[in-house]
Amino acid sequence: MRKMILVVFAVTLCASQAYCADPEWYIGDDRCPPPKDDGRYSAPYSAKDHPRDYPNFDGADKPGWSCSYQRNDGVIIQYGNSQTPQQQWMTLWGGSDDN
């Protein structure tokens, strides 16, 4: 019984750490180096991961970082999304009252 309680506690602790972990900061490459985490941009956000949770965290009204360029072979490389998390969420989940 004691071992079971310790196992449940350990699993709960690990799960809560994973859930509360900060999202990875932006990624980029040599032509699009990601910005510093200096408060000018919102944290990376994906509205697909939050269908019922309108973003109201600190910085949700700041634009996300984005950078794009076209490679020599014509492929366009895009990093990030310049919309705020709130704009991203409204675009994907906001809809109208008719839905």
Legacy VTK file of the C-alpha trace (Angstrom):
# vtk DataFile Version 3.0
C-alpha trace
ASCII
DATASET POLYDATA
POINTS 99 float
0.000 0.000 0.000
2.793 2.379 0.891
4.599 1.668 -2.388
1.374 2.277 -4.304
0.944 5.685 -2.679
4.550 6.595 -3.531
4.064 5.515 -7.138
0.840 7.528 -7.455
2.562 10.542 -5.896
5.543 10.253 -8.260
3.318 9.937 -11.335
1.208 12.891 -10.238
4.297 15.000 -9.630
5.747 14.156 -13.040
2.453 14.851 -14.789
2.037 18.207 -13.082
5.586 19.216 -14.019
4.996 18.299 -17.652
1.674 20.156 -17.726
3.094 23.304 -16.133
6.350 23.339 -18.070
7.026 26.468 -20.064
6.535 26.019 -23.783
9.665 25.863 -25.898
10.683 29.277 -27.116
10.645 29.967 -30.841
12.925 28.088 -33.203
14.490 29.438 -36.358
17.605 29.083 -38.460
20.562 31.162 -39.656
18.391 33.395 -41.818
15.615 33.665 -39.223
17.201 33.691 -35.791
14.527 33.540 -33.074
14.075 36.587 -30.871
15.183 36.850 -27.282
12.567 36.255 -24.610
12.466 39.959 -23.736
8.720 40.521 -23.459
8.159 41.966 -26.938
6.475 38.800 -28.226
3.957 36.362 -26.816
5.129 32.902 -25.903
4.741 30.352 -28.714
1.095 29.299 -28.826
-0.984 26.796 -30.783
-4.739 27.400 -30.684
-5.332 23.783 -31.796
-4.167 22.627 -28.369
-6.761 24.758 -26.513
-10.234 24.350 -28.071
-12.167 25.541 -25.012
-9.586 27.774 -23.329
-9.533 31.354 -24.596
-5.998 32.651 -23.955
-5.971 35.218 -21.178
-2.462 34.621 -19.836
0.049 37.438 -19.458
1.191 38.377 -22.971
-1.717 36.767 -24.828
-2.405 40.138 -26.439
1.166 40.515 -27.763
2.015 39.467 -31.309
3.849 36.246 -31.898
7.225 36.266 -33.635
7.391 35.268 -37.273
9.998 35.214 -40.005
9.908 33.883 -43.559
12.075 33.705 -46.635
12.186 31.917 -49.970
14.955 29.397 -50.613
16.795 29.198 -53.933
14.633 26.205 -54.909
11.464 28.286 -54.477
10.309 26.781 -51.177
9.050 29.359 -48.694
10.279 28.844 -45.132
8.003 30.189 -42.390
8.691 30.294 -38.678
6.154 31.424 -36.098
2.881 33.289 -36.458
2.631 37.051 -36.068
-0.918 36.878 -34.699
-1.516 37.246 -30.979
-2.606 34.066 -29.186
-6.041 35.653 -28.793
-6.269 36.286 -32.557
-5.135 32.720 -33.291
-7.762 31.308 -30.956
-10.565 33.483 -32.374
-9.587 32.540 -35.937
-9.758 28.838 -35.169
-12.375 28.499 -32.421
-14.218 31.863 -32.272
-16.703 31.234 -35.058
-20.169 32.694 -34.903
-23.153 31.983 -32.699
-24.724 30.036 -35.568
-22.254 27.131 -35.179
LINES 1 100
99 0 1 2 3 4 5 6 7 8 9 10 11 12 13 14 15 16 17 18 19 20 21 22 23 24 25 26 27 28 29 30 31 32 33 34 35 36 37 38 39 40 41 42 43 44 45 46 47 48 49 50 51 52 53 54 55 56 57 58 59 60 61 62 63 64 65 66 67 68 69 70 71 72 73 74 75 76 77 78 79 80 81 82 83 84 85 86 87 88 89 90 91 92 93 94 95 96 97 98
